[in-house]
Amino acid sequence: MADSAGAVARQLTTDGKQGLNRTVIPFVAPGGRGRGGGGGGTPAGGGRGGAGNPSTGVAITPGRYTVTLDVAGTQISKPAVVRPRR
């Protein structure tokens, strides 16, 4: 997955099994800490939420990207748009 300037934003490698496969592109890069969990919603007050997952980090910036699938040297590229979270 490359940004509009052509810089690689994410690169994934899968096991390449024959047939229809599904891959999820992580929109958060490894490193750093992610957002913590939300607090509880009980009438007596909830918890403070979690500290976040240490395996998450920097999020992909909203914008236009190109996703390229490479299978045995044959590449297929399609545009993609990452929209801001609402």
Secondary structure as the mmCIF struct_conf table of DSSP 4:
data_model
#
loop_
_struct_conf.conf_type_id
_struct_conf.id
_struct_conf.beg_label_comp_id
_struct_conf.beg_label_asym_id
_struct_conf.beg_label_seq_id
_struct_conf.end_label_comp_id
_struct_conf.end_label_asym_id
_struct_conf.end_label_seq_id
STRN STRN1 ALA A 2 ASP A 3
TURN_TY1_P TURN_TY1_P1 SER A 4 ALA A 5
BEND BEND1 GLY A 6 GLY A 6
STRN STRN2 VAL A 8 VAL A 8
BEND BEND2 GLN A 18 GLY A 19
BEND BEND3 PHE A 27 PHE A 27
STRN STRN3 VAL A 28 VAL A 28
BEND BEND4 PRO A 30 GLY A 32
HELX_LH_PP_P HELX_LH_PP_P1 ARG A 35 GLY A 40
TURN_TY1_P TURN_TY1_P2 PRO A 43 ALA A 44
TURN_TY1_P TURN_TY1_P3 PRO A 54 SER A 55
HELX_LH_PP_P HELX_LH_PP_P2 VAL A 58 VAL A 58
STRN STRN4 ALA A 59 ALA A 59
HELX_LH_PP_P HELX_LH_PP_P3 ILE A 60 THR A 61
BEND BEND5 PRO A 62 PRO A 62
STRN STRN5 GLY A 63 VAL A 71
TURN_TY1_P TURN_TY1_P4 ALA A 72 GLY A 73
STRN STRN6 THR A 74 VAL A 82
HELX_LH_PP_P HELX_LH_PP_P4 ARG A 83 ARG A 85
#
